[in-house]
Amino acid sequence: MSNLYTIQKRFDTVQNYSNHEELLIHILQVYLDSFPIKDAYLLRYSPIGFVAEGIIFLNEEGGSHIGEIREEIRSFPIIYSAIVEKKAKFCTGMDYLKNISIKYSISSQNNAFLIVPIFIGHYVFGYICSTQIDMDKITEKLLDDFTAFGNVIGQLIIQARDHKKGSILSKRELEVMRQIALGDSTKEMADFMNLSELTINQYVKSAIKKLQAKNRTHAISILYQEGVI
């Protein structure tokens, strides 16, 4: 694969992309160019309900939107494991049949499946998966490279989202809303961020107001739908 530094240089800065979709397409193109992979499905993930939703598909012939894909990822052990462990996972043959439900929207003539979680720190907010894979080249070292790629992409997307939402929510408000999306209580957030519970609640209230949401759940839903979390 390409050196991770070389990959990062191909992204330059988030301001170079006219919109979020253009950035995501470029991410998938870099992924296809850098690894022994011929297809890429990008999905967003929310820990609320363990739900994954399709965004974009890309291969050598072109791309398409895949919004029709919506899955509860606990039904797919390899996907759930990759997200929990924040590590790229690969399966084939009988392991593929055991791990991937027949109702899953992504099919593979090769019975091979790769998932690369997109994350930053302990926060996983999406993943890329592939079914057209040069299986002879999959090694533990390459899986580590896939994992590192997912982390690089996580940092890039968070940077882009923060830039996009900078005029709406403050950095602290975004951080608090992300922790809520992860299921943290007010006390847990206060301990983690070294703030008082009163301050945490103030950030939540101000974020809800700025988003014109009805409550915390509605605010998280808005941020999730807009691709911010």
C-alpha positions as a Markdown table, in Angstrom:
| # | Residue | x | y | z |
|---|---|---|---|---|
| 1 | Met | 0.0 | 0.0 | 0.0 |
| 2 | Ser | 1.0 | 3.6 | -0.2 |
| 3 | Asn | 2.8 | 5.2 | 2.8 |
| 4 | Leu | 0.3 | 6.7 | 5.2 |
| 5 | Tyr | 2.1 | 10.0 | 4.9 |
| 6 | Thr | 1.6 | 9.9 | 1.2 |
| 7 | Ile | -2.0 | 9.2 | 1.7 |
| 8 | Gln | -2.4 | 12.1 | 4.0 |
| 9 | Lys | -0.8 | 14.4 | 1.5 |
| 10 | Arg | -3.4 | 13.5 | -1.1 |
| 11 | Phe | -6.1 | 15.0 | 1.1 |
| 12 | Asp | -4.3 | 18.3 | 1.7 |
| 13 | Thr | -6.8 | 20.3 | 3.8 |
| 14 | Val | -10.5 | 20.0 | 4.1 |
| 15 | Gln | -11.1 | 23.4 | 2.7 |
| 16 | Asn | -10.0 | 22.1 | -0.7 |
| 17 | Tyr | -13.3 | 20.2 | -1.1 |
| 18 | Ser | -16.4 | 22.2 | -2.2 |
| 19 | Asn | -18.8 | 19.9 | -0.3 |
| 20 | His | -18.8 | 17.0 | 2.1 |
| 21 | Glu | -19.8 | 14.5 | -0.6 |
| 22 | Glu | -16.8 | 15.5 | -2.7 |
| 23 | Leu | -14.5 | 14.7 | 0.2 |
| 24 | Leu | -16.1 | 11.3 | 0.8 |
| 25 | Ile | -15.8 | 10.3 | -2.8 |
| 26 | His | -12.1 | 11.4 | -2.8 |
| 27 | Ile | -11.6 | 9.3 | 0.4 |
| 28 | Leu | -12.9 | 6.2 | -1.4 |
| 29 | Gln | -10.8 | 6.9 | -4.4 |
| 30 | Val | -7.7 | 7.1 | -2.3 |
| 31 | Tyr | -8.7 | 3.9 | -0.6 |
| 32 | Leu | -9.1 | 2.0 | -3.9 |
| 33 | Asp | -5.8 | 3.4 | -5.2 |
| 34 | Ser | -3.9 | 2.5 | -2.1 |
| 35 | Phe | -5.0 | -1.0 | -1.4 |
| 36 | Pro | -5.6 | -4.3 | -3.3 |
| 37 | Ile | -9.3 | -3.6 | -3.3 |
| 38 | Lys | -11.7 | -3.1 | -6.3 |
| 39 | Asp | -14.8 | -1.8 | -4.5 |
| 40 | Ala | -15.7 | 0.4 | -1.5 |
| 41 | Tyr | -18.9 | 0.9 | 0.4 |
| 42 | Leu | -19.0 | 3.8 | 2.8 |
| 43 | Leu | -21.5 | 3.7 | 5.7 |
| 44 | Arg | -22.1 | 6.0 | 8.6 |
| 45 | Tyr | -22.6 | 4.4 | 12.0 |
| 46 | Ser | -24.4 | 5.5 | 15.2 |
| 47 | Pro | -24.1 | 3.7 | 18.5 |
| 48 | Ile | -27.7 | 4.7 | 19.1 |
| 49 | Gly | -29.4 | 1.5 | 18.1 |
| 50 | Phe | -26.1 | 0.2 | 16.6 |
| 51 | Val | -27.4 | 1.4 | 13.2 |
| 52 | Ala | -25.4 | 1.7 | 10.0 |
| 53 | Glu | -26.6 | 3.6 | 7.0 |
| 54 | Gly | -25.2 | 3.5 | 3.5 |
| 55 | Ile | -23.8 | 6.7 | 1.9 |
| 56 | Ile | -21.7 | 6.0 | -1.2 |
| 57 | Phe | -20.4 | 3.1 | -3.2 |
| 58 | Leu | -17.4 | 3.4 | -5.6 |
| 59 | Asn | -15.6 | 1.0 | -7.9 |
| 60 | Glu | -13.6 | 1.1 | -11.1 |
| 61 | Glu | -16.8 | 1.7 | -13.1 |
| 62 | Gly | -18.1 | 4.6 | -11.1 |
| 63 | Gly | -20.2 | 5.3 | -8.0 |
| 64 | Ser | -23.7 | 5.5 | -6.6 |
| 65 | His | -25.6 | 6.5 | -3.5 |
| 66 | Ile | -26.5 | 3.5 | -1.3 |
| 67 | Gly | -29.0 | 5.2 | 1.1 |
| 68 | Glu | -31.2 | 2.1 | 0.9 |
| 69 | Ile | -28.7 | 0.2 | 3.0 |
| 70 | Arg | -29.7 | 0.4 | 6.7 |
| 71 | Glu | -28.6 | -2.3 | 9.1 |
| 72 | Glu | -28.4 | -3.1 | 12.8 |
| 73 | Ile | -24.8 | -4.1 | 12.9 |
| 74 | Arg | -25.0 | -6.5 | 15.8 |
| 75 | Ser | -26.5 | -8.9 | 13.3 |
| 76 | Phe | -23.1 | -9.1 | 11.6 |
| 77 | Pro | -20.4 | -10.3 | 14.1 |
| 78 | Ile | -17.4 | -9.2 | 12.0 |
| 79 | Ile | -18.8 | -5.7 | 11.6 |
| 80 | Tyr | -19.7 | -5.4 | 15.3 |
| 81 | Ser | -16.2 | -6.8 | 16.3 |
| 82 | Ala | -14.4 | -4.4 | 14.0 |
| 83 | Ile | -16.3 | -1.4 | 15.5 |
| 84 | Val | -15.9 | -2.5 | 19.1 |
| 85 | Glu | -12.2 | -3.3 | 18.7 |
| 86 | Lys | -11.5 | -0.4 | 16.3 |
| 87 | Lys | -9.6 | -2.8 | 14.0 |
| 88 | Ala | -9.9 | -3.8 | 10.4 |
| 89 | Lys | -11.3 | -7.3 | 9.9 |
| 90 | Phe | -11.3 | -9.7 | 7.1 |
| 91 | Cys | -13.1 | -13.0 | 6.5 |
| 92 | Thr | -13.6 | -15.5 | 3.6 |
| 93 | Gly | -15.0 | -18.9 | 2.9 |
| 94 | Met | -17.0 | -20.5 | 5.7 |
| 95 | Asp | -16.2 | -17.6 | 8.0 |
| 96 | Tyr | -17.8 | -15.3 | 5.5 |
| 97 | Leu | -21.0 | -17.4 | 5.5 |
| 98 | Lys | -21.0 | -17.4 | 9.4 |
| 99 | Asn | -20.4 | -13.7 | 9.7 |
| 100 | Ile | -22.5 | -12.1 | 6.9 |
| 101 | Ser | -26.2 | -12.6 | 6.9 |
| 102 | Ile | -27.8 | -13.5 | 3.6 |
| 103 | Lys | -30.1 | -10.5 | 3.9 |
| 104 | Tyr | -27.1 | -8.1 | 3.9 |
| 105 | Ser | -27.3 | -5.7 | 1.0 |
| 106 | Ile | -23.7 | -6.1 | -0.1 |
| 107 | Ser | -23.1 | -9.3 | -2.1 |
| 108 | Ser | -19.8 | -10.9 | -3.2 |
| 109 | Gln | -19.1 | -13.5 | -5.8 |
| 110 | Asn | -15.8 | -14.2 | -4.0 |
| 111 | Asn | -17.4 | -14.8 | -0.5 |
| 112 | Ala | -14.9 | -12.3 | 1.0 |
| 113 | Phe | -15.5 | -9.4 | 3.2 |
| 114 | Leu | -13.3 | -6.6 | 4.6 |
| 115 | Ile | -14.4 | -3.9 | 7.0 |
| 116 | Val | -12.3 | -0.9 | 8.0 |
| 117 | Pro | -13.8 | 1.2 | 10.9 |
| 118 | Ile | -13.5 | 4.9 | 10.6 |
| 119 | Phe | -12.7 | 6.3 | 14.1 |
| 120 | Ile | -10.9 | 8.9 | 16.2 |
| 121 | Gly | -10.0 | 7.9 | 19.8 |
| 122 | His | -12.7 | 5.7 | 21.1 |
| 123 | Tyr | -15.3 | 7.3 | 18.8 |
| 124 | Val | -16.3 | 5.2 | 15.7 |
| 125 | Phe | -18.7 | 6.9 | 13.4 |
| 126 | Gly | -18.5 | 4.9 | 10.2 |
| 127 | Tyr | -16.8 | 2.2 | 8.2 |
| 128 | Ile | -15.7 | 1.2 | 4.7 |
| 129 | Cys | -16.3 | -2.3 | 3.6 |
| 130 | Ser | -15.2 | -4.2 | 0.4 |
| 131 | Thr | -16.1 | -7.5 | -1.2 |
| 132 | Gln | -13.8 | -7.5 | -4.3 |
| 133 | Ile | -10.5 | -8.2 | -2.7 |
| 134 | Asp | -7.1 | -9.6 | -3.8 |
| 135 | Met | -7.2 | -12.2 | -1.0 |
| 136 | Asp | -3.6 | -13.4 | -1.6 |
| 137 | Lys | -2.4 | -10.0 | -0.4 |
| 138 | Ile | -4.3 | -9.8 | 2.8 |
| 139 | Thr | -1.9 | -10.2 | 5.7 |
| 140 | Glu | -1.9 | -9.1 | 9.4 |
| 141 | Lys | 0.4 | -6.2 | 8.5 |
| 142 | Leu | -2.0 | -5.1 | 5.7 |
| 143 | Leu | -4.9 | -5.2 | 8.2 |
| 144 | Asp | -2.9 | -3.0 | 10.5 |
| 145 | Asp | -2.4 | -0.6 | 7.6 |
| 146 | Phe | -6.2 | -0.6 | 6.9 |
| 147 | Thr | -6.8 | 0.2 | 10.6 |
| 148 | Ala | -4.3 | 3.1 | 10.5 |
| 149 | Phe | -6.1 | 4.3 | 7.3 |
| 150 | Gly | -9.4 | 4.3 | 9.1 |
| 151 | Asn | -7.9 | 6.4 | 11.9 |
| 152 | Val | -6.4 | 8.9 | 9.4 |
| 153 | Ile | -9.8 | 9.2 | 7.6 |
| 154 | Gly | -11.5 | 9.6 | 11.0 |
| 155 | Gln | -9.3 | 12.6 | 11.8 |
| 156 | Leu | -9.9 | 14.1 | 8.4 |
| 157 | Ile | -13.7 | 13.7 | 8.5 |
| 158 | Ile | -13.9 | 15.1 | 12.0 |
| 159 | Gln | -11.8 | 18.1 | 10.9 |
| 160 | Ala | -14.2 | 18.6 | 8.0 |
| 161 | Arg | -17.3 | 18.3 | 10.1 |
| 162 | Asp | -15.9 | 20.7 | 12.7 |
| 163 | His | -15.1 | 23.2 | 10.0 |
| 164 | Lys | -18.6 | 22.8 | 8.6 |
| 165 | Lys | -20.4 | 23.2 | 11.9 |
| 166 | Gly | -17.9 | 25.7 | 13.4 |
| 167 | Ser | -20.4 | 28.6 | 13.0 |
| 168 | Ile | -23.2 | 26.7 | 14.6 |
| 169 | Leu | -21.9 | 24.6 | 17.5 |
| 170 | Ser | -18.8 | 25.4 | 19.6 |
| 171 | Lys | -16.0 | 22.8 | 19.9 |
| 172 | Arg | -17.2 | 22.0 | 23.4 |
| 173 | Glu | -20.9 | 21.7 | 22.3 |
| 174 | Leu | -19.9 | 19.3 | 19.6 |
| 175 | Glu | -17.8 | 17.2 | 22.1 |
| 176 | Val | -20.7 | 17.0 | 24.5 |
| 177 | Met | -23.2 | 16.0 | 21.8 |
| 178 | Arg | -20.8 | 13.3 | 20.6 |
| 179 | Gln | -20.5 | 11.9 | 24.1 |
| 180 | Ile | -24.3 | 11.9 | 24.4 |
| 181 | Ala | -24.4 | 9.9 | 21.1 |
| 182 | Leu | -22.0 | 7.4 | 22.7 |
| 183 | Gly | -24.5 | 6.9 | 25.6 |
| 184 | Asp | -22.5 | 8.8 | 28.3 |
| 185 | Ser | -24.5 | 10.2 | 31.2 |
| 186 | Thr | -24.1 | 13.8 | 32.4 |
| 187 | Lys | -21.9 | 12.7 | 35.3 |
| 188 | Glu | -19.7 | 10.5 | 33.0 |
| 189 | Met | -19.2 | 13.5 | 30.6 |
| 190 | Ala | -18.4 | 15.8 | 33.5 |
| 191 | Asp | -15.8 | 13.4 | 34.8 |
| 192 | Phe | -14.3 | 12.7 | 31.4 |
| 193 | Met | -14.1 | 16.4 | 30.4 |
| 194 | Asn | -13.2 | 17.6 | 33.8 |
| 195 | Leu | -16.2 | 20.0 | 34.0 |
| 196 | Ser | -19.1 | 20.4 | 36.3 |
| 197 | Glu | -22.4 | 18.7 | 35.6 |
| 198 | Leu | -24.0 | 22.2 | 35.5 |
| 199 | Thr | -21.6 | 23.2 | 32.8 |
| 200 | Ile | -22.3 | 20.1 | 30.8 |
| 201 | Asn | -26.0 | 20.8 | 30.9 |
| 202 | Gln | -25.5 | 24.3 | 29.8 |
| 203 | Tyr | -23.6 | 23.1 | 26.7 |
| 204 | Val | -26.4 | 20.6 | 26.0 |
| 205 | Lys | -29.1 | 23.3 | 26.3 |
| 206 | Ser | -27.2 | 25.7 | 24.1 |
| 207 | Ala | -26.6 | 23.1 | 21.4 |
| 208 | Ile | -30.2 | 22.1 | 21.4 |
| 209 | Lys | -31.2 | 25.7 | 21.0 |
| 210 | Lys | -28.8 | 26.3 | 18.2 |
| 211 | Leu | -29.9 | 23.2 | 16.3 |
| 212 | Gln | -33.6 | 24.2 | 16.9 |
| 213 | Ala | -34.2 | 20.7 | 18.3 |
| 214 | Lys | -36.9 | 19.6 | 20.8 |
| 215 | Asn | -34.6 | 17.7 | 23.1 |
| 216 | Arg | -31.3 | 15.8 | 23.3 |
| 217 | Thr | -32.5 | 12.9 | 21.2 |
| 218 | His | -33.8 | 15.2 | 18.5 |
| 219 | Ala | -30.5 | 17.1 | 18.5 |
| 220 | Ile | -28.5 | 13.9 | 18.1 |
| 221 | Ser | -30.8 | 12.9 | 15.3 |
| 222 | Ile | -30.2 | 16.2 | 13.5 |
| 223 | Leu | -26.4 | 15.9 | 13.8 |
| 224 | Tyr | -26.5 | 12.2 | 12.7 |
| 225 | Gln | -28.6 | 13.0 | 9.6 |
| 226 | Glu | -26.3 | 15.8 | 8.6 |
| 227 | Gly | -23.3 | 13.6 | 9.0 |
| 228 | Val | -21.8 | 15.5 | 11.9 |
| 229 | Ile | -21.7 | 12.6 | 14.3 |
